[in-house]
Amino acid sequence: MNKRYLFFRILRSLVSIFLVTTITYVLIYTLVPRNTIFKDDSTYSKLKAHPDELANYENTAFDRMGYIEYLDSRDLVNQVQKEYKEATAKPNKKNLALYKKWTKENGWKLGIFSESGQYYATRDIPLLKRIWNFYANLIVIDHPWKVKDPSNPDLKRYLKFEKDPMVGWALVGSGTQYKYQIYFNGEFPFIHQNIIHLNLGTSYPTFSGQSVTDVLFDGQGQTESREIELSDGKTIRSSANVYTRQYQPNDKVTDRERDIYKDNYVYTRPNFKDPSMVGVSFRMGIVAVMIAYLIGVPVAMLMARMKGKLPDKIGIAFVTVMISAPSLAFVYFFRYLGNSLFGLPLSFPTYGAQDIRSYILPTFILGFLSISGLIIWVRRYMIDQQSSDYVKFAKAKGLTSKEISRRHIFKNAVIPIANGIPGSIIFSIAGATITETIFAAPGMGKMLPDAILSHNNPLTVAIVFIFTVVGVLAVLLGDLLMVYLDPRIKLSGGD
């Protein structure tokens, strides 16, 4: 493969991801009024009787979402006292003049709480700076100098492989944010890392206060207790996921936590019984593509070989109905049949993510939604190939139509079919919005419309970003797969 072409192809892929995500970001943060984020926030409604708390809550939310920078009364006093030591928090004419002077000189806007009369300051963040902040903070890399804790000046800083009593062999860090930088366990993909993390912002108003990355990639549902082996050989049952141990300052570490973990790496995320939103969507999306190809390709081959005969006519009628029927009607029809004939659940939460019956209907329907297009494409390709010279030569050698179709035409068809598989997976995952919504499946497809309706802007941008990354990389993977299957194909800039 042409390395220069591959380099520029990857570069174009990165540019595509940047453009799609940036356009989405700009549209959301310019066309959607910022106050809409409070539309369904019950806490915001309750605070309307307390103007000071409401103003603080509102500005804190805007600050967290990147609209503004916000200094509450205490932070503002600390900042102003750096230049004017005589400034105090007491609201009077002298302090008001000092605060007005400081805010004007530093580009802030002074605000006054209506009840207490105390001061606060806000400063709008320009859109371009917000976009820059999004990408500048997108990738977070952990390292031994990550933690800065004045209360622990003797904190050792290192990275080394060792057999940890809690997790076994791992790359263990000290001075890092995460204790275990690389670790191994029995969960796919078996080798895990905490060195590089995506920072997609903070979720609000739904999943308020949680990292968007945690919302999408962490497990869901009820927590699950597991046995943990301590350094002294004793075991305890806990829902804490010890692989996610993170550093906490001394004043936030309890005696019980220090007794269990023996150091400051005491903060953990819990173990969940159910897979993450991304995990649910990818499970159903990949299996749906397998269903579509395992059914669609053989049916298309049969139709092409029996062109104009009864199997082909039945197949064309089926495809016509599939294309003509609205997707929503199709989903509800097969949902009803699956429940009536096989007793499969109408809703994902009926049995939950641990029961395979929950996945059958939404996955099968998702696969069938794309099967008609696949049949049309493969049938047309194989019919076109039937008039090729190599087919005529095979017929002259006395091969049957079935042998020619299986051994020659299909062999050539594998290349473009394989090229389309990654894109089909992405289409299935992105197209799961309908099925996940109807079946109330806790996946990423359902979360996108939910995030839009709840005005959760950070989560909306994050999901679009993930779909774009996976989609662009899938197209690239399809090209590489095509070259792998047929070395005669050369990818180059001028081809």
C-alpha positions, -999 to +999 in steps of 0.1 A: +000+000+000+011+035-008+023+050+025+019+085+013-016+079+003-024+063+036-009+092+055-030+117+036-061+095+039-058+094+077-052+132+076-084+137+056-102+115+081-091+136+110-101+168+091-136+152+084-140+144+121-130+180+130-154+196+105-184+175+114-179+179+152-171+216+149-202+223+128-224+204+152-208+224+181-213+257+164-250+250+155-259+239+190-241+266+209-253+295+186-288+285+175-300+270+208-306+297+235-285+288+265-314+291+290-331+261+274-308+238+294-330+247+325-363+237+308-366+203+325-344+210+355-365+204+386-338+219+409-338+251+389-376+255+393-374+249+430-348+276+435-370+304+419-381+314+454-344+320+464-329+345+439-293+343+453-292+305+451-309+306+417-283+330+403-254+310+417-269+277+403-275+292+369-240+307+366-224+275+379-242+255+352-231+280+325-196+278+337-196+240+338-209+239+302-183+263+289-205+293+282-189+316+308-163+319+334-178+324+369-164+338+401-187+333+431-184+357+461-156+339+478-135+334+446-141+370+436-129+384+469-097+363+467-090+376+432-097+412+440-076+411+472-045+402+451-046+437+438-066+456+464-058+442+499-083+465+515-112+449+497-136+428+518-168+408+511-189+433+529-213+452+505-207+489+508-197+518+485-160+515+490-160+478+481-184+483+452-160+508+437-131+484+441-150+455+425-162+476+396-127+488+390-112+453+391-139+437+369-135+465+343-098+462+342-099+425+338-128+421+314-153+407+338-190+417+344-199+425+380-231+410+394-248+416+427-269+390+445-303+406+451-308+392+486-274+393+503-260+422+483-227+403+478-208+404+446-200+379+419-184+382+384-190+366+351-171+366+318-185+353+285-162+329+267-161+336+229-173+307+207-139+302+190-123+299+224-149+274+235-142+253+204-105+256+212-111+245+248-131+215+236-103+202+214-074+213+237-089+193+266-102+164+245-074+140+252-061+137+288-029+118+293-020+105+328+017+107+340+036+105+373+035+144+377-002+146+372-011+149+409-002+181+426-011+178+463+006+203+487-006+182+516+015+152+504+049+167+495+067+133+498+045+116+472+067+092+452+065+095+414+071+064+393+058+039+368+066+002+372+053-032+365+045-052+396+022-078+410-004-059+429-023-078+455-056-064+443-054-068+405-023-090+398+003-079+373-001-043+362+017-011+353+014+007+385+018+045+389+024+068+418+019+105+413-005+096+385-042+103+386-050+065+382-032+038+402-033+012+375-020+025+341-022-009+323-040-039+337-053-073+326-085-091+334-110-115+319-133-089+303-130-080+266-106-067+253-086-083+283-059-056+282-070-022+296-054+011+301-059+043+322-032+063+305-053+081+279-088+093+285-113+113+265-127+144+281-160+151+264-172+176+290-197+174+319-233+162+314-261+186+322-290+187+329-295+149+326-268+128+345-260+161+361-224+165+373-212+133+357-185+132+330-200+126+296-173+099+290-185+081+321-221+084+310-214+068+277-187+043+285-194+032+321-217+004+329-254+009+338-281-004+361-276-018+395-242-021+411-226-055+416-205-066+446-174-086+440-147-101+462-116-079+466-084-093+480-065-069+502-028-065+506-029-085+539-046-115+523-080-108+536-110-105+513-140-082+514-171-078+492-176-044+476-191-028+445-160-007+441-142-013+408-106-014+420-092-011+385-104+026+385-086+036+417-078+074+416-058+097+438-075+117+465-059+144+487-053+136+524-083+156+537-106+135+515-094+101+525-112+084+554-096+061+579-116+032+566-104+039+530-068+042+541-071+009+560-084-009+529-062+006+502-031+016+522-025+048+501-043+078+487-057+059+456-091+054+472-117+069+448-133+042+426-162+039+402-186+011+409-191-022+392-223-023+372-243-054+362-252-040+327-230-029+299-224+007+289-245+026+264-218+022+238-215-015+246-252-021+242-253-003+208-222-020+195-234-054+206-267-050+187-252-032+158-225-058+150-249-088+154-275-070+133-249-067+104-241-104+108-278-112+105-282-090+074-252-105+056-259-141+066-294-138+052-291-111+025-260-124+006-273-160+001-307-147-009-292-123-034-270-150-049-300-173-053-321-145-069-293-136-093-288-173-103-325-178-107-331-144-125-367-142-138-378-174-121-401-179-091-374-174-063-363-142-080-398-129-083-406-137-047-374-120-036-382-089-056-417-087-041-402-091-006-376-063-013-403-040-027-425-044+004-395-038+026-385-006+008-421+007+006-431+001+042-422+029+066-395+018+090-416+026+120-445+004+108-420-024+100-405-023+135-439-024+153-452-052+130-422-075+137-423-065+174-459-077+176-451-109+157-421-116+179-441-111+211-472-130+199-455-160+183-424-164+205-432-146+237-402-122+233-404-091+254-419-059+240-395-038+261-358-042+268-362-035+306-386-064+310-357-089+314-328-065+314-294-065+298-284-098+314-310-118+295-304-126+258-341-124+251-339-087+256-316-083+226-333-107+201-361-085+187-343-051+185-312-068+170-331-089+145-353-060+134-322-037+131-306-063+108-337-067+087-340-029+082-308-030+061-313-064+044-333-051+014-306-026+003-280-054+006-300-078-015-306-053-042-269-044-044-255-079-043-281-092-068-274-064-093-236-070-090-238-107-095-262-103-125-238-078-141-209-102-136-228-130-154-220-114-187-183-111-180-157-130-200-145-152-171-181-164-166-184-173-203-151-191-201-163-211-171-195-220-189-174-232-219-155-255-195-188-271-185-193-256-150-229-254-138-245-220-129-244-229-092-207-236-094-200-204-114-220-184-090-203-198-059-167-203-070-162-174-094-188-146-092-191-147-054-153-147-051-151-114-069-181-101-050-164-107-017-141-077-022-168-050-025-190-068+001-162-067+026-155-031+018-191-023+028-191-042+061-176-015+084-199+011+070-229-012+075-219-016+111-219+021+116-252+025+098-267-001+121-254+015+152-265+050+141-298+036+127-306+020+161-322+052+172-356+039+162-353+004+175-336+014+208-363+041+214-392+017+207-377-011+228-364+013+255-329-002+251-303+017+270-280+023+241-262+053+224-287+054+196-316+061+220-295+086+240-290+109+210-326+120+207-330+120+245-300+143+248-314+167+221-349+168+237-334+174+272-310+201+258-280+182+271-256+200+247-224+184+259-238+149+255-253+156+221-219+169+208-201+139+223-224+113+206-221+131+173-183+131+178-182+094+186-205+085+156-183+106+133-150+091+145-163+055+142-179+063+108-148+078+093-125+051+106-149+025+093-146+038+058-109+037+061-110+002+075-132-009+046-105+003+021-077-015+040-098-046+042-104-045+004-066-042-003-059-071+021-084-094+003-071-085-031-034-074-032-040-064-069-059-033-057-035-004-051-046+026-031-027+057-043-033+094-046-038+093-083-060+062-085 
